[in-house]
Amino acid sequence: MSGNPATGSLYSVMTFLGLAGAFVWGANALAGWQFPSENRSQMSVTILVFALTAGYAMLVGRHRDVGYLEALRRGLIDVGRTIKGKVMR
Protein backbone atom coordinates (compact mmCIF):
# COMPACT_ATOMS: atom_id res chain seq x y z
CA MET A 1 0.00 0.00 0.00
CA SER A 2 1.39 3.37 -0.98
CA GLY A 3 0.42 6.44 1.02
CA ASN A 4 -0.32 9.90 -0.22
CA PRO A 5 2.87 11.95 -0.88
CA ALA A 6 1.27 14.87 0.96
CA THR A 7 1.10 12.70 4.08
CA GLY A 8 4.84 12.06 3.92
CA SER A 9 5.49 15.78 3.49
CA LEU A 10 3.28 16.56 6.47
CA TYR A 11 5.11 13.99 8.59
CA SER A 12 8.46 15.52 7.62
CA VAL A 13 7.39 19.09 8.34
CA MET A 14 5.76 18.17 11.67
CA THR A 15 8.84 16.23 12.75
CA PHE A 16 11.28 18.99 11.81
CA LEU A 17 9.25 21.77 13.40
CA GLY A 18 8.68 19.77 16.57
CA LEU A 19 12.29 18.70 17.08
CA ALA A 20 13.92 21.95 15.93
CA GLY A 21 11.45 23.98 17.98
CA ALA A 22 12.12 21.84 21.04
CA PHE A 23 15.87 22.36 20.58
CA VAL A 24 15.56 26.15 20.23
CA TRP A 25 13.20 26.36 23.22
CA GLY A 26 15.37 24.04 25.35
CA ALA A 27 18.63 25.80 24.46
CA ASN A 28 17.05 29.12 25.34
CA ALA A 29 15.54 27.84 28.60
CA LEU A 30 18.57 25.86 29.78
CA ALA A 31 21.53 27.82 28.42
CA GLY A 32 20.07 31.21 27.54
CA TRP A 33 20.86 30.85 23.83
CA GLN A 34 19.04 33.25 21.56
CA PHE A 35 17.96 32.34 18.04
CA PRO A 36 19.21 33.75 15.79
CA SER A 37 22.45 34.78 17.44
CA GLU A 38 25.68 36.47 16.46
CA ASN A 39 27.61 33.89 18.51
CA ARG A 40 29.24 31.68 15.88
CA SER A 41 29.68 28.60 18.05
CA GLN A 42 26.03 28.66 19.17
CA MET A 43 24.82 29.05 15.61
CA SER A 44 27.18 26.29 14.40
CA VAL A 45 25.69 23.88 16.94
CA THR A 46 22.18 25.03 16.01
CA ILE A 47 22.80 24.50 12.29
CA LEU A 48 24.24 21.03 12.98
CA VAL A 49 21.19 20.09 15.06
CA PHE A 50 18.88 21.46 12.35
CA ALA A 51 20.70 19.42 9.67
CA LEU A 52 20.46 16.22 11.73
CA THR A 53 16.81 16.95 12.47
CA ALA A 54 16.11 17.50 8.77
CA GLY A 55 17.74 14.17 7.91
CA TYR A 56 15.60 12.36 10.47
CA ALA A 57 12.49 14.20 9.30
CA MET A 58 13.14 13.03 5.73
CA LEU A 59 13.38 9.43 6.95
CA VAL A 60 10.10 9.80 8.83
CA GLY A 61 8.43 11.23 5.73
CA ARG A 62 9.32 8.13 3.73
CA HIS A 63 6.89 6.12 5.88
CA ARG A 64 3.73 7.80 4.67
CA ASP A 65 1.77 4.55 4.51
CA VAL A 66 1.47 4.23 8.32
CA GLY A 67 0.37 6.45 11.19
CA TYR A 68 2.58 9.26 12.45
CA LEU A 69 3.82 7.53 15.62
CA GLU A 70 4.70 4.41 13.65
CA ALA A 71 6.50 6.59 11.08
CA LEU A 72 8.55 8.14 13.91
CA ARG A 73 9.47 4.66 15.14
CA ARG A 74 10.40 3.46 11.66
CA GLY A 75 12.45 6.61 11.14
CA LEU A 76 14.48 5.77 14.25
CA ILE A 77 15.00 2.25 12.92
CA ASP A 78 16.27 3.77 9.66
CA VAL A 79 18.69 5.96 11.61
CA GLY A 80 20.00 2.89 13.43
CA ARG A 81 20.47 1.02 10.15
CA THR A 82 22.33 3.99 8.66
CA ILE A 83 24.68 4.22 11.64
CA LYS A 84 25.21 0.47 11.62
CA GLY A 85 26.01 0.59 7.90
CA LYS A 86 28.60 3.32 8.46
CA VAL A 87 30.22 1.50 11.41
CA MET A 88 30.30 -1.95 9.80
CA ARG A 89 32.04 -0.74 6.63
C-alpha positions in Angstrom: 0.0 0.0 0.0 1.4 3.4 -1.0 0.4 6.4 1.0 -0.3 9.9 -0.2 2.9 11.9 -0.9 1.3 14.9 1.0 1.1 12.7 4.1 4.8 12.1 3.9 5.5 15.8 3.5 3.3 16.6 6.5 5.1 14.0 8.6 8.5 15.5 7.6 7.4 19.1 8.3 5.8 18.2 11.7 8.8 16.2 12.7 11.3 19.0 11.8 9.2 21.8 13.4 8.7 19.8 16.6 12.3 18.7 17.1 13.9 21.9 15.9 11.5 24.0 18.0 12.1 21.8 21.0 15.9 22.4 20.6 15.6 26.2 20.2 13.2 26.4 23.2 15.4 24.0 25.3 18.6 25.8 24.5 17.1 29.1 25.3 15.5 27.8 28.6 18.6 25.9 29.8 21.5 27.8 28.4 20.1 31.2 27.5 20.9 30.9 23.8 19.0 33.3 21.6 18.0 32.3 18.0 19.2 33.8 15.8 22.4 34.8 17.4 25.7 36.5 16.5 27.6 33.9 18.5 29.2 31.7 15.9 29.7 28.6 18.0 26.0 28.7 19.2 24.8 29.0 15.6 27.2 26.3 14.4 25.7 23.9 16.9 22.2 25.0 16.0 22.8 24.5 12.3 24.2 21.0 13.0 21.2 20.1 15.1 18.9 21.5 12.4 20.7 19.4 9.7 20.5 16.2 11.7 16.8 17.0 12.5 16.1 17.5 8.8 17.7 14.2 7.9 15.6 12.4 10.5 12.5 14.2 9.3 13.1 13.0 5.7 13.4 9.4 6.9 10.1 9.8 8.8 8.4 11.2 5.7 9.3 8.1 3.7 6.9 6.1 5.9 3.7 7.8 4.7 1.8 4.5 4.5 1.5 4.2 8.3 0.4 6.5 11.2 2.6 9.3 12.5 3.8 7.5 15.6 4.7 4.4 13.6 6.5 6.6 11.1 8.5 8.1 13.9 9.5 4.7 15.1 10.4 3.5 11.7 12.4 6.6 11.1 14.5 5.8 14.3 15.0 2.3 12.9 16.3 3.8 9.7 18.7 6.0 11.6 20.0 2.9 13.4 20.5 1.0 10.2 22.3 4.0 8.7 24.7 4.2 11.6 25.2 0.5 11.6 26.0 0.6 7.9 28.6 3.3 8.5 30.2 1.5 11.4 30.3 -1.9 9.8 32.0 -0.7 6.6 
